[in-house]
Amino acid sequence: MTATRQLFAAAALSLVAVGSAFAGNYPSYESPAYNVASVRSRDAVVAEVQNLRAQGALKNVGDTAEAPAVAVVPNKALTREAVLAEVAAAQAAKTLPRNGEL
């Protein structure tokens, strides 16, 4: 039993040693790069972004960057029965896309 405990302790200690040996040096929030004070106010940055958007010089990036603009769909307050009837009609006409297709 003692040998098992010693073996388990040695294995745990070696895992900790290997993990700390391969741990990288990550910059902490106390490094000088994070302690640089901004020279511009938030209002100045917001105003610049609004001006760039108005000029069309600000490019969007990300998943929706190339998405086409769509019109706002008016909010129709439908009842549950009306929605079920629309779904049933679309299923009967086979106009609903299959799962995963758009």
Contacts in CASP RR format, 6 or more apart in sequence:
PFRMAT RR
TARGET T0000
AUTHOR 0000-0000-0000
METHOD contacts of the structure
MODEL  1
MTATRQLFAAAALSLVAVGSAFAGNYPSYESPAYNVASVRSRDAVVAEVQ
NLRAQGALKNVGDTAEAPAVAVVPNKALTREAVLAEVAAAQAAKTLPRNG
EL
27 33 0 8 1.000
27 34 0 8 1.000
28 34 0 8 1.000
49 58 0 8 1.000
52 58 0 8 1.000
59 65 0 8 1.000
78 86 0 8 1.000
87 96 0 8 1.000
90 96 0 8 1.000
END
